[in-house]
């Protein structure tokens, strides 16, 4: 257990308290990167695959409840961190009840309108403990989270994006602006340009067996991790293998008109020299398979196609379909 009685990585929370578990030697240590609904889908699958799971979450949200708390208290935006914790909740009554509680949003005519319960809980623990990582660990303990959630940086950041519309490039700042400004995002940078990485996240990357990028909002959830200098250095230096899970569909305001291979080209542009081992895509996102294989090969990766889409036809990953595919990849069976 980490200093001060705060649970550390490798520990799982149970309703009755912390209990260390003997983990099989072949259980992979996995770190997943992203934010929002994409990371939620990834973690919902990964928690079924490994007990050694860490989520490293973007901290750039400036809208909604997270943006209000960020501006009022000067804290990291808690929303994507909350969603990651909810995704790590178990399928038992305890896990599902607490997942619903932290995701619940107040509806009123007053100041609490729109705030998520989990956001307020996280910020309260940050105020009490004075340590963002410790606060997240304690929320994970309460929820019985099957893994650990960490911020990618120890300070809030802004995303600055170059957006092209009708041949004109406009620079916009803020995650909400990046996702809502008409046009296509061409590139992003961070403000500040060199935010301090969360040291626990760096340690997790360096000791991982697998790193998982995506699915998620490409420019505002996935790529920002590659722009934090110390974290990017660890991503290059680690001996872990790297997997990129492609989105089910382009995202309005960010990747309109992007093919699957275009996503990989943008990744390579933002992280020159970063190699990838596996690119995972659902059959439905593939246009010309040869083109996607070529884009994957440019990153050093092999392409794995599988049926991981939601059975209702919606453009999202299904955790119960995704989990066995990831397990087979990690074990070298696919």
N, C-alpha and C positions, 0 to 999 in steps of 0.2 A: 504494500500500500504506500502511496506517495506521502510525502511529508505533510504533517498537520492532519493526518487522518483522512486525506482526500484520496479517493480511489484512483489508481493509475491504470495505464494500459495493461491489458492482459487480465483485468478483473471484470467480472460480470456482476451486475446488481440483481439482487433478489428482494422481494417484498420484505423479508425478515432481516435484511442486511447484506453486507458484502460477503461473497463466498468465492474464494479462488477455485478454479477448476483445472483439473489435469487435462491439458490439451494434447491430443495425439500429435506425434512428431511430424506427420505428413499434412497437418492442417496449415494451409498457407497464411502468412501474415499479409494482409491486403490493406492498401490505402486507396480510398476513393475520393476523387476531386469533383467539385461542382457546386451546385446550389439549387434551391427551388425544387420544382417538380421532377426535373431530370435526375438529380441526386437522390431524391426520395425513391424513385423507381429503382435506381441502382442499389441503394442500401437495402431496400425491401427484399431484393434478390440475394445480395451478398450475405446478409445475416443468416440466411438459410444454408450457406455454403461453408462459412468459417466463423470461428469464435474469436479469431484474432483480426478484428476489423477496426479501422480508424477512418473517419470521415474528415477531410480537410475542406473547409467551407469558405466560399468567397464572403467578403465583408464590405461590399460596395453598395448595398441596397440603400436608396435614399427616398423611397416612397412608402405610402401607407403607414401602418403602425410602426414598422421598423424605422422609417425616416423620421417620424415624430419623436420617438424615443431617442434616436441618435442625436437629433438637434437639441432636445430638451436636456438630456443628461450627458451628452458628449461621449456616449458609449459606442461600442461596436453595434451595428444593426443586428438585432437578435433573430429576425424572422427566418432566414435560411438555416441558421443554427438550430432553431426550434423544429423546423421541418425535418432536419436530419435526425434529431433525437426521436421524433415521433416515428420515423421510418424504422428505427432500430428497436422499437417496442415489440415484445413477443406477441404471439397469437392467442395467449391465454387471456382470461378475463382481466387480470391485473394490467397486462400490457395494453390491451385494446381500450380499456377504460381510460387509462392515463393518456394514451395517444389522442383520444377524442377530447379529453379535458384540455391538454396543452394547445390543441388546434382550434379550440372553440373561440369564436369572436363575439364580443359583446355587440348587441344591437340596442341603441338607445338614442335619445335626443341630447345626451350630455357628452362630457369630455371623454368617457370611456368608449364611445362608439368606434367600432372598427379595430380596437385593440384585441390582440390575441392573448388569451390567458397565459400561454407559455412565454410570450415576450415579456410580460410583466414579471413573471416568476424568475426568469433569467436575469433581468435587470436588477431585481431585488437582491438576488444572491450576489451579483457583482458588487452592489453597494455594500452589502454586509461583509463580504470576504475580501474585497479589493483586488481580486484576481480573476480575470475572465476564464482561464482554464479551470481553476478550482470550482468556479460557479457552474460551469457546464458539466463537470464531473459529478457534482452533487445532484444536478437535475437528472443526469443519467442514472444515478443511484436510485432516485425516487421512482423513475419510470421503469427500472429493470432493463435498461437498454442493453442490447446485445452488441456492444461495441462502444467506441469512444468518439466524441465529436470535438473537433478543434477548429479554431479560426485559422485562415491561411496567413493572416498578418495580425500583429498585436495592436494596430491602430486602424480606425475606419479609413477607407480609401474611396476615391472617386474614379470612375472610368471616364476617360476622354476618348471620343470616337470621331473618326473621319467618316462622314456620311456623304455618299454620292447620289445626286438626283439630277437627271438630265444633263450630265456632264459637269455639274458644278459640285465641288467638294465643300462641305460645311463641317466645322468642328463643333461638336456639342459635348457637354459635360454632365455626368450623372447617369446612373443606370437607367432611370426612367426615361430620360431624354434619348439615350442610346437605343432603347427598345421601341420608342414611339415616334421618333422623328422620321418623316417620310423619306424614302430612299433606301439604299443598301449600305450597310456598314462595310468599310474597306479595311480598317485597321483600328486597333485600340492601344492606348497607353494608360498608365496609372498616375494619379495625383494623390500623394507625392510619388515621384518616380521610383524611389527606393525605400518603400515602407519596410519596417523591420518584420521579418518573418516570425511566426510563432515557433519558438525553439522546439517545443514538443512535436510540432508538425514536421520539422526538419528531421528530428530524431526518428520519427515514425517512417519517413521516406527512406532514410538510410538503412533501416533495419528490415524493410519490407521484402517480401518475395514477389508480390505483384502490385502494380499501380494501375488504377482504372480511371480513365478520363471519359466523361460523358456517360449517358446522354445528358442533354441539357442545353440551355441557351448558349450558343457557341461563343459569342463575343462577350457576354456579361456573366457567364457562370463557369465556363470551361477554360477559356484562354487566359483570364486574369491570373491564374495560378502560375502561368509560365512567365509572368512579368514581374514577379516579386524576386529580387535578385538572389537572396540566400536560398529561397525555396527552389528557384530555377537551377541554381548550382547543385543542390542536392538531387534534383530530378535527373541531372546529367551524370552525377557521380555515383549514384546508387547502383548496386548490383541487381536490383529488382528488374523483373520483366515488366513491360508496359503494354496495356491493352486500351484501345480506343473503341468505345461503343457509339456507333453512329445513330443520329436521331431518326425518328420514324418519318418526319416531314420537315420541310423548311419552316422557319419561325417568322411570322409577320413582323416587319420592322427591323429584323436583323439579317435573316438569310433568305429572303424572298428570292425564288428562282435558283437557289443553290442546288446543284446536284450533290450526290453523296461524295463524289471525288473532289468537288470544290471544297467541301468541308475539310478534307485532308490537306489540300493545297494551302488553305488558310492556316491550318495548324502548323504546317512546315514553314510558312512565311513568318509566323510569330515565334517559332522556336527552332531556328536553324541549328542543325547538328543534333537535335533530339531524335533518337531512333525509337521505333515502336516495334513490338514483336507480333502483335495480333490486332487486326482490325475486324471488329464484329459488326455485322449488319443483318437486318432482316431481309429476306428475299424481296419483299415488296419495295424496298428503297433502291434497288439496283436497276439502273437503266441499261447501260452497256457494261456487262461484267468485265470485259477486257479493260475498259477505261478505269474502273474502280480497282482492279487488280494492279494496274500500272501505277495508280496513285498510292496504293498501299505499299507497293514495292519501292517507291521513291522514299518512303519512310523506313524501309528495311523490314516491313511487316508482311505476314501472310494474311490472306483474307479468309475469314470464316463466315459462311452464310448459314443462318438458322431461322426457324420460325419462333420469334420472340415477341411478336406483336400481340396486343390485346385481342381476344377472340371476338369482341363485339365490333371490330373493324375501326375503332378509334385510333388515331395516330399516337399511340403510347405503348411503352413496353409493359408486358405482363410479368410480374415478379416470379410467378410460379413456373412460367415457361423459361424465363431468363436464367433462373438459378441453376438448373441442371446443365445448361449449356456452359455457363461460367465454370461450374465444377469440373466438367470434362476438359475444358481448356486448361484450367489450373493443374489438373492431374496428367496432362499430356495425352489425353484420350481423344482429342479433337483438334 
